[in-house]
């Protein structure tokens, strides 16, 4: 040993001088020393040494000094020269005074641990790679949870794992022939330097994937099911740094696609289909390269062949449900004839006899039966056993569901793997399942959906969840593999909504200070508005379920509303302040929030604006107000149904110049179209909507009023594209009649949009998923805006009767694409306005006012509308 003191090792072992020789104790000591990780090898030897009677009687043991590894042999030779001999084994444990005399020495035993100390790791070097930088390699090792600790004994196993992890990372980037050689060099100071010589090898992409034995489906259809190795996909040719690398082949990627192919067959009438072992060959192909100039060159490419045995085509035959009582006796039995059946079979309405057999739909039906607990008593659990009988002569599959009452499975262990940045406690607080409680699939799905909505965890796929049931003990172990995006997250916002075009960026960082806090920085702006925000939020405050947030904000709004002369700004409003918010989860899908906000608003109105518009009759045309607001909001979100209700009060006993009441309510729901099949019946379902056509509905209403004084202009609703697609900001509101006098004294009139204090809108959509990331929707939006005089205060404008309470509507199509890099949805819509104000309105001076309503409009936005 060169660095480790013997005293540090004696504390780790149980063997002591003066004890009888115990082989089991020595074996445990060897294992204890090996577990320290300080030695490459650990072994134990026993050597005889002379012990004299005088030493034994005084309680002293001879402790020879060891100066070299050959000293035990020297003592053994010396003992032989003195004429000593080893006693029989059965006499070793007897007292030395009974078998030894003062004239000759007694033979004792020396227990010697032979250790090969590991050198300390002084430095780690990575050389030769032009694909992976040192920072990228460090990220790969961190993801694999491989720690190469410096100034610590070198762990050869971890060093070997690091080499294999680098090779796997290069293979996942399209370099399957990459090789990493590890060289461990010792330094004069008995330390070691780990040097990794990396050979990237050529980049080999997939040229073609062919199938053998497929007759029911074309190769093009089968290639669409392949997501990881898909050379024919639309973005497969994008470089890896920009796309997802569908032209890259690894055995793991191809294995995932083979499972998708097998699921596709099982869910389209081929339950006996088998996908064989694929073959991947590398050949030299002549390809055209366009960078840096057009030319042809020879490059290695993968050619993959996948054999398929389709088997016989089956349709769904009879579907039976047997409901057994608690004692196992058969109580009821139903049979589905037309897909609807009796009320107890509503959970099976997706199964239609005569259609192609789908294993996925059968599993969905079994899950629905398990979750329908209306007839269950407290403490019981519904278990569903599924049996399928294949009739090859008729080509039908008979499915029988046996429903029985059983004791619930108790979650014995809940494990999370691959967490690199977040603690185990972070995941357990957000997963609704608890150890020691009954296992519930619905709770698991809701918890995983909540994790995905945080933006730091990728949506969990079905293959990432492993559930192990113990029938004998009625327990279940759940293991979830998570893929973290990181503690930092960038996202983009914006679109043609509110006050014109806006674009912005949101930066989130989690657990920067070590307290599981979320820090958010948001900046978004455009020609008519600029918003900045800095916020800090903390969930689980002091171990409770309460969340607390603090935000600082500064907003600038200068809208160019319809009717403004010369496209001038009607007003410019600057708001700054801070807010405190607290939320409490009532249930898994219901949240109650309380907010306090302190705001200072400075508003400058157009100098040419006459004082006939409510709220701006001031001289000079400037206003400065301070607001103290308390609001209460409640939300309910189950993934397919959501509603929000909020109410706030400003002023009064709270203080400030603004005495306002605000209230809003919104309800949204998504209903899958039962007449359409699942687009991806074999895909992941946990935490995601079923990939099928769906109806979507949203209703929204919001109002603001003043209970003392005037309603400020900047506090009104200037709704537009965010409620009815295709409308500009402020168009969903009536127009006020504005009078101005010319130099000659002749009055002139014009119409000006001055916002609304009550708006309502209804949105309906029919959504069609096209691919995993692309969706189309046909929509119809309606909305209406009022400016109720009783809610404004003393100064009330004169409104044009032809524009008060007019229903506005738009219809069109919208395309949505989820950008893979930023995981944001980009929306582009084309809207037609069938109820636009396409007529001239006569003003008191005889002039005509034509509302600036567009017949059609194209808009875009980032994020979902509802």
N, C-alpha and C positions, 0 to 999 in steps of 0.2 A: 504494500500500500504506500502511495506517495502523497496523497492529500487527506485521506480520511484517518482520523485518530482511532486506535483500538478501543478506547473507552466509548466512542460513539456506537461501535458495533456490539460491545458487551451488553449495552442496554437493550439491544434488539433481540437477544437470544435468551433462552430459558436455561441452558446448561450452565452449571456452576461447579467450581472445584469442591471436592469432598462428596459429591453426589454419586450414587451408583450409575454405572454406564447404562443408558437407555437409548436404544436404536430409534424408537418412535420420536423421542424428544429431539434427537440429533436431526432427524429428517425434517421436523417442523422448523428447526433453526435454519437449516439450509434453505428452505422455502422462504422463511422470513427475510433472510439476507438477500435472496434473489429478487424478492418483491421490492426492495429498495430502489432497483434500477441503476445501481452504481457499478455493477460488475457484469462482465460478459459471461463469466462462468463462476460457479460456486460449487465446491465439493468439500467433503469432510474425510479426514484420515485419523486413525488411532495408532499411536506408537507407544512402546513400553519405555519407561524411564525408572531409574533407581530411586527409592524412597527409604531412608534410614529410620530405624525404630525410634531414635532420640527425637527426630523431627515429628514423628507421629504422636509420641506421648505428649509433647508440648503443644500439639495442635498446629504446628507449622508444617507447611508443605514446601518441598523443594521447588523453587522457581528458577530453573536454569535460564540464563540469558541467551537469547537467540540472535545470532549475528548473520545468518544466511539461510538459504532454503535447504542446505544439506545438513543442518545441525541435527535433526531427528535421526538421520542415519548414523551420524557420529556417535550420538548417545547410545544407540543400539549396539554399535560395535564396541563401545566402552563397557557396556553391561556384559557383553559376551566375554570380554577380556577378564572381567572380575569374577567370572564363573557363575553369573546369575542366569536364571532361566525363568521363563514365564510360567506363572501358576495356572492351573486349570481354570476354565471360565467359571465353573461353579463356585470357586473360592474367591473370586474377585470381590464380591460384595461382603465377605466376612471381615471382622475387625482385624487390622494389620497386626495388632499385638498378639493375636492367637496363632498366627502362622509365620511370624518372623521372629528372629532372634536378634539380640544386640550385636552379635558378631557379624552377620551378613545382611546386605541390603534387601529390602522388600521391593518387588517389581510393581510399580504403579503404571497408570496410563496417562498419556498426553493426547488430548483431543485437539487436532489441528484443522482449522478451516483454511483451505487453499482458495484464494480469491484472485481473479484476474480483473484488475480495476480498469474501468472504462476511461479513456482520455476525455478531458473536458473539451466541449465544442467551442472553439475560439472564433470561428468565422464561417460563413456560408457564402459561396460564390456560384453564380449562374452565368454560363458562357455559351455563346454560339447561336442563340435563338434570335431571329429577326422578326418573329411573329409575336412572341410573348415578351413583354418588358418585365423588369423586376417587380414593378408594382402589380402587374397583372398576375405574375406568379404568386406573389404574396396573397392576393385576393383568392386565387384558386386554393392555396393551402389553407387559408382561413375558412373557406367554404367547406372543405373536406375535414376541417377540425384537426389539422396536422400542425403541431407546434414544434418547431426546431429551436429549442431554447439554448441560447448562448450562455457561456460560463456555467454550464451544467454538464453532467456526464452525457456523452453522445449516445443517443438511442438509435441503434442500427435499424431497428424495425421502423421507426418513424422516418429515418433517412431513406429507407427503401420505399416506404409508402409515398413519400414526396416525389420520388422519381417516377413512380407509376401514375401519380396524379397529374404530373406535368405531361406525360405521354397521353393520358386520357384527354386532357384539355386541348392538346394539339390535334388529337384525332377528332374532337368535337368541332374544331375549326377547319377541318378538311385536310388534315395531314396525318393519314392513318399509318404511314411508315416512319413516323417520328421515333427517335431513339434517344434515351437519356442514360448516360453512363455516370455512375457515382464513383468518385475517387476520394478516399479518406487519407489525407496526408498528416503525419505527425510532425510536430514542431519540436525544437530543442527543449522547450519548456514542458514537455510531456502533454501538450494540448494537441488538438486535431483541427484541421481545416477541411470542411466538406466542399468539394468542387464538383459541380454538375456540368458535364459536357453535353450540350443539347444539340441534336441534329434534327432540324425541322422536317427534312424530307420534302418531296414535291407535294404540291397541293393537288389532290385528286378529287374531282367532283363526279357526280353520278350523271352518266350520259343518258341512260335509258333503263326503264323498268318494264319487263314483259311478264306475261302470265301464261301458264300452260294448264289446260284442262278446264278453262272457264267457257261455258256455253250460254248460261242464262243472262250474264251481264257482260257488257263490252269492256275492253281494257280501259277505255276512257272513264267509264263509271267506276271501275275499281280504283283507278289512280286518284279519283276525287276523294276516296276514303283515306288515302295516305297523306298524313299531315307532316310527318317528320322527315321522310325521304320522298320528296315529290318533285322530280325535275320538270314536270310539265305544268306546275302551278304558275299563276300569273306573275308572282314576284320572286320566283326561284332564281332568276338571273340577277337580282340585286345583290351587290356585295354583302358579305356577312355583317359588316359593320352597320349596314342599314337595314337589311332584311333579316329573316329568321333562319337562313341557311338551309333551305329545303333540298339543295343539291348535295348536301353532305351525308356521307354514309358512315354509320357506326353500327355494330351489332345491336346495341341497345336501342338506337333510333328505329332500326328496321323491325325489331321485336315488337315495339309499340304499334307500328303500322300493321304488322301481321295480326295482332290482336284486334285491331279495328276492322280488318278485312273479315276475320272470323265472326266478329259481332255483326257485321253488316249482313253476312249470309244467314246467320241464325235469326236475324230480325226481318228477313225478307223471304221466308218460306223454305229455308234449307237448314233444318236443325242438325242434320248429319254432315254438314260440310266440314272439310278439314283443309287446313292450309299447311302444306309441307314445309320442309326446311329449304330456305332459299339458298341460291348460289350467287356469289359476288366475284366476278372476275375483273381483273385490271388489264386493259388493252391499250395500245397506243393508237389514238385517233387523230385524224387531221381535222383541226377546228379552225374557225375564223376568229381572229383576235382584232378588235377595233382600237385597242389602246397600246401605244400612243399613236399608231397609224394602222390602217387596215392591212392585214396580212394573214397568211395561213401558216400554222405551225403544228407540230406534233406534240401531243400532251397525253399523259395517262388518264384514262377515264374508267369509272366503274360501270359494268353492265350487270344488272341484277335480274335474275329469273326466279319467279315464285311459282311453284306447282300448287294446283288447287284440285281437290276432289269435291265436287259440288254435292253429289248424292241426289236423292229424290226430292222433288218439290212437294210440299205439304201445305194444306190449308187448315184453318182452325175449324175443328168440328164442334162437338157438344162441349159445353162448359157447365160444370156442375159445382155446387157449393154444398158441403155437408157441415152443418152447425152442430157440434157436440156439446153436451152439457159439462158441468164441472166434474161429474163422475165418469166421464168417458162415454156415456150412452149417447146414441144418435138422437137428436131432438128434432131437427128440421132439415129439409133438403130442398134446394131450388135448382132449376135448370134454365139457362139463358137461351131464349129462342131467337130474339130479334135484336139483342144487344142492350135492351133496356131492363127488362125483368121487373121484379118486385122492388119495393123501396129498400129492402136490405141489400140489394145488388146495385145500388147507385154507384158504389165504388168500382164496379166492374163494367161500367157503361162503355169504356174504350175497347172492350173485347167484342168483336162482331164475327159470329160464325160465318164461314165462307170466304173470309179474307185471308191473305197469306199469313201463315203462322209467324208470330213475332215473340221471341223469348223476352225481349225487353218489355213489351206490353203485359205479358203474364207476370213479370216481376213487379211492374207498376201496380197491377191489380192486387197482388199479394200484399204489397206495402199499404195500399189503401184500405184493405180489409184489416190489416194490423192496427192502423191508426183509428179506424172507426170504433170508438169505445162507448158508444151510446148505451149499449146493453150490458156493460161491464159493471160489476160491483166494486166497491173500494177494496184495494189490496189485491185484486186479480189482474190478470194480463191475458191478452188475446194472442194466441200463437196460430200461425197459418202454415200448413204443410201443403205443398204443391206436388202433384204427380201428373206426368204427361205420358200418354200411351199413343204410340205411333201405329197407325193402320196403313201399312204400305200398299195394300190392295186398293183401298179407297183413296189413299193420299190425304188422310185426315189425321189431325192430332186432337185427341180427347184430353181435356184438362180438367182436373178435379182439385178443388180447394177444400181442405179439411180444416175447419175453424174450431179451435178448442180453447177452453179456458185453462190457463196455466199460471203458475207463480211467475212474477216478473224476474227477469235477469238483473242481477245487481252488478253495477260497474265496480269491478275489483281493482283495476289499474287503468289509469289514463296517462299515456306517454306521448311526448312530442319529440320528434327527431329533426335534425338539421337546423336547429335554431343557432344562429351565429351572433346576433346582435341583441335579441330580446330574451329576457329571462323566462324561465318556466312559469313563474307566477303571472307574467303578463298574459300568457296564453290561457292559463286556467281561469283567470278572471273573466275572460271574454267567451269561453266555451261554456254553454249552459249546463252541460253534463257535469256531474259531480261524482267522485268516488264514494261508494256506499249508498248511492241512490239508484232507483230503477233505470234501466237503459231505455232511452227514448230516441228513436231515429229523428223525429221532428226537432227535438232540442239540439241534436248534433248538427243538423242542417242549418238551423237558425244561427247557432254559434259560429259555424264556419262562414256563413254569409256576413255576420258582423265583423269577423276578422278581415274578410276580403274588402269590406267597405272602408276599412281604415286606410287603405291605399298602400300599406307597407307589406302586405302579404298577398302573394298571388292566389287567385281562386284555387281551392283545393279540388283536385280531380278524384274520381272514384277509385282509381288504382292507387292513390296515395293514402287510402284509409284501409287499415287491416283490423278486422273485428274477429276475435277468437272467443267462441262460446264454450263453456264448460257445462255440459248437460248434467253431470252428476252433482255439482255444487250449485248450479243455477247462477253462475257468475259469467261475466264477460270482460275481456281485456280489449281495450281500444288503443291502437297505435296510429298516430297521424304524422305523416311526413309533410313538412311545411317548407315552402320555398319563399324566403324573404327577399323583398325588393331592396331593402336597405333602410337605414334610419333617415336618410335624406330623400326627398322626393320633389321633383319639379313637375309642374303641370301648367298647361296653358288654358286661358279662358278668353272669352270675347265672342263677337258676332255682331250681326245687324239686329240689335235689340235695344229697347230703351231709347237713349239719346244717341242715335246714329251708330256708326261703326265703332267698335271698341276692340282692343286687343290687350292682353295682359298675361302675367305669369304669376304663379303661386309657388312659393318655396316652403316646404315643411321639413322640419328636423325634429326627430323624436329622441328623447332621453339624452339630450346634450348635457344636462347638468346632473344626470344620474338619478333623477326623481321620477322617471317615466312621464315627463312633461312633453307637450307638443307645442313647438314654437312655429308660428306661421307668419310669413311675410307675403303680402299681396299688393300688387300694383297693376292697375288696369286703366286704360285711358283711350281717348279718341278725340275727334274735333270738338265735341260738345261736353265732354266730361272727363274727369280724372279722379281716381279713387286710390288711396293708399291705406294700408292697414298693417299693424304689427300686433300679433296676439300670442298669448301664452295660455295653455289649457292644461289642467291636471285632472286625470280621472282617478277615482278611488281615493278621495281626499281622506287622510287620516284613517285609512283602512275601511272606510264606509263606501257606499255605492254612489255617493254624491260626487259630481264633477264641478270644478270651478274654473272659470276662464276670465282673463283680463285682456282687453284690446284697446289699442290707441289707433285713432283713425283721423284722416283728413280728406275731405271730399270737395271737389270743385265741379259745379254744374252750371253750364251756360247754354241752355237749349235754344235751338232755332226752330220754334214752333210754327205750325201752319198759320198763315195770316200775318206774320211779322213783315213789316214794310222793308223792302230792300234786303231781305234775308238777314236782318239784324237780330242780335240776341235780345230776347224779351227781358231777361234778367241774368245776372251772374251771382251765384250763391256759393259761399265758402263755409263749410262746416268742419269743425274739429272738436275733438273731445275724447273721452274714454268711456269704456263700459265694463261692467262686471256681470257675469252670467253664471248661473248655477243650474245644473240639470240633475234629475233623479230618475232612474229607470223604475217605473211602477211594475211592469211585467217585462217579459222577453221582447215585446213589440211596442210597448207604450212608454213614453218619456214625458216628464213634467219639467218645465224650465221656468226660472225666474230671472229677470234681467233688470239691471239698473244702468242708466246711461246719462251722462252729463255732456251736454252739447252747447257749443257757442256757434251761432250762425250769423254771418254778415252777408247781406243781400244788397246789390246795386242794380237798380232798374234802368231801363233805357231812358235817356234824357228826353227823347221825343214821345215818350209814352204818355198819353193823356190820363188824367186822374179819374177816368170813368170805369176803370177796371178795379174790381174788388181787391182790397188788400194793398194797394199801392198809392193810396191817396195821401202822400206825404211830401213834404218839401223841406230839404232836398229829398230826391228819390233814393234814399238809402235807409236801410233798416238793420238793426243789430239786436238779436234776441238770444236769450239763454234759456235752455230747456233742461229740466230734470224729469226723466221718464222712468217709470216702472212698468214693466210688461210681464205678462204671464202667458205662456204658450204650452200647448200639449200636442203631442204627435203620436201617431200610431202607424207602424210600418211592418208589414208581414212579407214584403217582397212583391206580392201581387195586389195588395190593397194598402192604401196610405191615406191618412187624413191629418190635417194640421189645423189647429185653431189658436188664435192669438188675440190678446187684448192688451192695450196699454193706455196709460194716462200720463199727461204732462202738465206741469203747473199745479195750480191750487196750493195746497199746503206744502207741496214738494218744493215750491219756489220756482223762479224763472218767469220769463215773459210769455212763453207759449202755454196756452191753456187748451189742450187738445185731447180728444178721445180718438183712439184708433182701434179698429177691429178688422180681422180677416179670418176667412175659413176656406179651406181647400180640401177636396176629396178626389182621389184618383184610384182607378182600379184597372187591372188587366185581366181579361177573360180569354183563355185559349179557345180557339175555334174548334168545336168538337167534330166538325165535318171534314177537317183536314188532318192528314197523318203527320207524325213526327218527322221532321227533316233529318235529324240525327238521332235515331232511336237507340243507337249504341253508344252515344257520347256520355260525357259526365253530366250528372244531374245535381249533385250536391252544391247548393249555393248558387244555382243558375236557373233561369227560366227554361222550361222545356222548349226546344227549338221547333216550334210549330207556329202556324199563323195564329194571330190573336187580335182581339178587339181591345182597344184602350180608350178610357174615358177619364176626363178631368172636369171638375166644376170649381170655379173660383169666384169669390166675392170679397171685396175690401172697401172700407169706408173710413173717412176721417171727418171730424167736425170740431168746431170751436164751442166751448161752453162759456167762454168769457172773452170778449174782445173779438178781433178779426182773425180769420183764417189766413195765415201767410201764404203767399203765392207758391213758395217753394215747398210747402207741406202738402200740396194737392197731388192728385194722381195724374201723371202724364203717360198713361198706358198706351201701348202700341204693339210692336211686334212680339213682345214677351207674352201677350195674351191672345192676340189674333194675328196670325202670321200674314205678312204682306202689308201691314199698316205701319206708318211712320209713328214716331213718338209723339203723343198728344192728339192723334187723330181719333182715338176712341173717347171723345169728349165733345160737348156742345161748343158752339162759337158764341162769343159775346159781341154785341154791337158797340163799336168804339166811335165816338164823335170827336172831331177836331175842327177848329176854325182856321180858315185861310186868312191871309193878310187883308183881303177885301171884306172879311166878316162873314163870308158864305160858309155855312157848315158843310162838312164832308163826313161821310160815314165809310167804315170798313168793318170787316169781320175778323176777329182774332181768337184763336184757340187759347183758352185760359185754364185748361185742366178740368178735372172732375173731382168731386168729393165722394162719389160712390161708383164703383165699376164692378161689372160682373161678366164672366166669360164661361163658355162651355167648349171643350175641345173633344173631338172624337177622331179616332184613327183605326185603320185596319192595317196591321203590321205583317209584313211578309219577310221572314229571314231568307236571305239569298245564300250566304256562306256563313262561316263561323264568325266573321267580323263585319259583314255587310248586311244591311237591312233596308228594305223599302217600306214606305207607308203612304197610304192615301188618307188625306185628312179633310175634315170639315170643321171650321172654327166659327163661332159666333160670339159677339160681345156687345155690350152696351155701356154707356157712361152717362151719368147724371151730374149736374151741378145744382144741388138742392139749396135754395136761398136760405132756408132756415138754419143751415149748418155753417153759414159763412160769417155771420156777425152782422154788424150794422151796415157796412158798405157792400151792396149787392149789385152785380152787373145786370145789364139788360141783355137777355139771351135771344138769339134768333130761334123762333118757334120751330122752324123747319129742321133744326139740328138738335133739338132737345129730345133725349131718350130715343134716338134712332138706333135700331138694331143694325150692327155691322156684321159682315160675314165674309169668309174667304174659303176657298177650296183649292186643292192641288195635290201635289206629290212631294215627298221628301225622301232623300237618300241619306243614309247614315253609315258611317265607316268608323270602326274603332281602330285608331292608329296604334300599331303594335309597340312602338318604342315608348310613347308617353302614356299609353293606356287611356286615351281620351277619345270621346266620340265626337266626330265632326259631322255637322248636319248642313245640308244644302237643300233648299226647298224652292219650288216654283208655285206661287199662289195667284189665283184669279179672284178678283173681287166682284161677286155677282150682285152685291147690294150697295154699290158705291153711290154717292150723291152726285149723280150725273145730270144735274139740272141747275139752272141759274136761279139764285134767290134775290128778289128785288129788295134793295135797301131804301131807307126813307128819302134819300136825295135822288132817287131814280136810277142809280147805278146798279149793276148786277154783280153778284158775288157767286163765283163758281168754286166750290170746295176743291182743293188740290188732291183729289183722290185718284190713285192709279188704277188702271184696268187690270194690270198684272204686275207682279214684282218677283224678283229673285233675291233671296236672303240666305244668310249662312250664320252659323253659331257653333260654339263648342260646348259640349255637355248636352244632356238630355233635357227636353222641355218638361216632361213629367214622366 
